[in-house]
Amino acid sequence: MSFSTVLSLMSEVGPKGIKKFKSAKHFASWLRLAPNNKVSGGKLLSSKVPKGSNRLKIALRNAANAIGNLKESTPLRDFFQRISFRKGRVSAISATARKLAVTIWNMVVKGTPNLNPEGYLFLDQKRKLGLVKRIKKQIDKFSLTEEDLGLKTAEF
């Protein structure tokens, strides 16, 4: 995020104003970044983001657009790319701006640091670990030794 985004946050909400919102969902809804789900009779009629804008929404959308233009892989950029592939770039900008707003609210109100999920394993890594685990189980099940597998240890 740039300095202009932080300045927009401070000018629109103020230093203590962000704490007035009960939750991050309320904050995102106030910014008009959360979808307005219209439901009637249990059926979803519309889930579009409501119209309306303010300077902070514009600043967060600009920051989200900049995140989408990054070349190196970051968790937010990967999120942007996934949404962009499924829903299009405009929806990805709104979704990433909402995610930024939720992150800002959590950092200011709850005091939680923004941790990048570098330790999380992605789907292909999970599959590889599962495959290795299954192969080890099968080896243990048959109690195969190195000699059975044709592996000879070199003796010095």
C-alpha positions as CSV (number, residue, x, y, z in Angstrom):
1,M,0.0,0.0,0.0
2,S,1.2,3.5,-0.8
3,F,1.2,6.5,1.4
4,S,-1.7,8.0,-0.4
5,T,-3.8,4.9,0.5
6,V,-2.9,5.4,4.2
7,L,-3.7,9.1,4.0
8,S,-7.1,8.3,2.4
9,L,-7.8,5.9,5.3
10,M,-6.9,8.5,7.9
11,S,-8.8,11.3,6.2
12,E,-12.0,9.3,5.6
13,V,-12.2,7.4,8.8
14,G,-9.9,9.1,11.2
15,P,-7.6,7.5,13.8
16,K,-10.3,6.3,16.1
17,G,-13.2,6.0,13.5
18,I,-12.3,2.6,12.3
19,K,-12.9,1.2,15.8
20,K,-16.6,2.3,15.6
21,F,-17.4,-0.6,13.3
22,K,-18.4,-3.8,15.0
23,S,-16.6,-6.1,12.6
24,A,-14.6,-6.2,9.5
25,K,-17.7,-7.1,7.6
26,H,-19.4,-3.9,8.7
27,F,-16.3,-1.9,7.6
28,A,-16.2,-3.5,4.2
29,S,-20.0,-3.0,3.8
30,W,-19.6,0.7,4.7
31,L,-16.9,1.0,2.0
32,R,-19.4,-0.6,-0.5
33,L,-16.9,-3.4,-1.1
34,A,-19.1,-6.3,0.2
35,P,-21.8,-7.8,-2.0
36,N,-25.4,-6.9,-1.1
37,N,-27.2,-10.3,-1.1
38,K,-30.8,-9.8,-1.9
39,V,-32.7,-12.9,-0.9
40,S,-36.4,-13.5,-1.2
41,G,-38.0,-16.8,-0.3
42,G,-34.7,-18.5,0.2
43,K,-33.7,-17.7,-3.4
44,L,-30.7,-15.4,-4.2
45,L,-32.0,-12.6,-6.4
46,S,-28.8,-10.5,-6.7
47,S,-25.4,-10.4,-5.1
48,K,-23.8,-7.3,-6.7
49,V,-21.7,-4.8,-4.9
50,P,-23.9,-1.7,-4.3
51,K,-23.2,1.5,-6.1
52,G,-21.5,4.4,-4.3
53,S,-18.0,5.5,-3.7
54,N,-15.7,7.3,-1.4
55,R,-12.0,8.2,-1.5
56,L,-11.0,5.2,0.6
57,K,-12.8,2.8,-1.7
58,I,-11.0,4.3,-4.7
59,A,-7.7,4.1,-2.9
60,L,-8.2,0.4,-1.9
61,R,-9.3,-0.5,-5.5
62,N,-6.1,1.3,-6.8
63,A,-4.0,-0.7,-4.4
64,A,-5.7,-3.9,-5.4
65,N,-5.1,-3.1,-9.1
66,A,-1.4,-2.6,-8.3
67,I,-1.3,-5.9,-6.5
68,G,-2.8,-7.5,-9.6
69,N,0.0,-6.1,-11.7
70,L,2.8,-7.5,-9.6
71,K,5.2,-9.9,-11.3
72,E,6.4,-11.8,-8.3
73,S,4.2,-14.2,-6.5
74,T,2.6,-13.1,-3.2
75,P,-0.4,-14.5,-1.4
76,L,-2.6,-11.4,-2.3
77,R,-1.4,-11.5,-5.9
78,D,-2.2,-15.2,-6.1
79,F,-5.6,-14.5,-4.7
80,F,-6.1,-11.8,-7.3
81,Q,-5.1,-14.1,-10.1
82,R,-7.5,-16.9,-8.9
83,I,-10.5,-14.6,-8.8
84,S,-9.5,-12.9,-12.0
85,F,-9.4,-16.2,-13.8
86,R,-12.9,-17.2,-12.5
87,K,-14.8,-13.9,-12.5
88,G,-12.8,-11.4,-14.4
89,R,-10.4,-8.5,-13.5
90,V,-13.1,-6.1,-12.3
91,S,-14.4,-8.6,-9.8
92,A,-10.9,-9.5,-8.7
93,I,-10.1,-5.8,-8.0
94,S,-13.2,-5.5,-5.8
95,A,-12.5,-8.8,-4.0
96,T,-8.9,-7.9,-3.3
97,A,-9.9,-4.4,-2.2
98,R,-12.4,-6.0,0.3
99,K,-9.6,-8.3,1.5
100,L,-7.3,-5.3,2.1
101,A,-10.1,-3.5,4.0
102,V,-10.6,-6.6,6.2
103,T,-6.9,-6.9,6.8
104,I,-6.6,-3.2,7.7
105,W,-9.6,-3.5,10.2
106,N,-8.0,-6.5,11.8
107,M,-4.6,-4.8,12.1
108,V,-6.0,-1.6,13.6
109,V,-8.8,-2.9,15.9
110,K,-7.6,-6.3,17.0
111,G,-3.9,-5.5,16.7
112,T,-3.1,-8.7,14.8
113,P,-0.1,-8.5,12.5
114,N,-0.5,-9.2,8.8
115,L,1.2,-12.6,8.4
116,N,1.7,-13.9,4.9
117,P,0.7,-17.6,4.8
118,E,4.1,-18.8,3.6
119,G,3.9,-21.8,5.8
120,Y,0.7,-23.0,4.2
121,L,0.9,-25.9,1.7
122,F,-0.8,-25.6,-1.6
123,L,-2.7,-28.3,-3.3
124,D,0.1,-29.8,-5.4
125,Q,2.4,-29.9,-2.3
126,K,-0.3,-31.6,-0.3
127,R,-0.7,-34.2,-3.0
128,K,3.0,-34.9,-3.1
129,L,3.2,-35.3,0.7
130,G,0.2,-37.6,0.6
131,L,1.7,-39.8,-2.1
132,V,5.0,-40.1,-0.1
133,K,3.0,-41.0,3.0
134,R,1.0,-43.7,1.2
135,I,4.2,-45.2,-0.3
136,K,5.8,-45.3,3.1
137,K,2.7,-47.0,4.6
138,Q,2.8,-49.6,1.8
139,I,6.5,-50.3,2.4
140,D,5.8,-50.7,6.1
141,K,2.8,-52.9,5.5
142,F,4.8,-55.4,3.4
143,S,7.9,-54.9,5.7
144,L,10.2,-54.9,2.7
145,T,13.9,-54.7,3.4
146,E,16.5,-53.1,1.2
147,E,17.6,-56.5,0.0
148,D,14.0,-57.3,-1.2
149,L,14.0,-54.1,-3.2
150,G,17.3,-54.8,-4.8
151,L,19.1,-52.0,-3.0
152,K,22.5,-52.9,-1.7
153,T,24.3,-50.7,0.8
154,A,27.8,-50.0,0.0
155,E,30.2,-51.2,2.7
156,F,33.5,-49.5,3.1
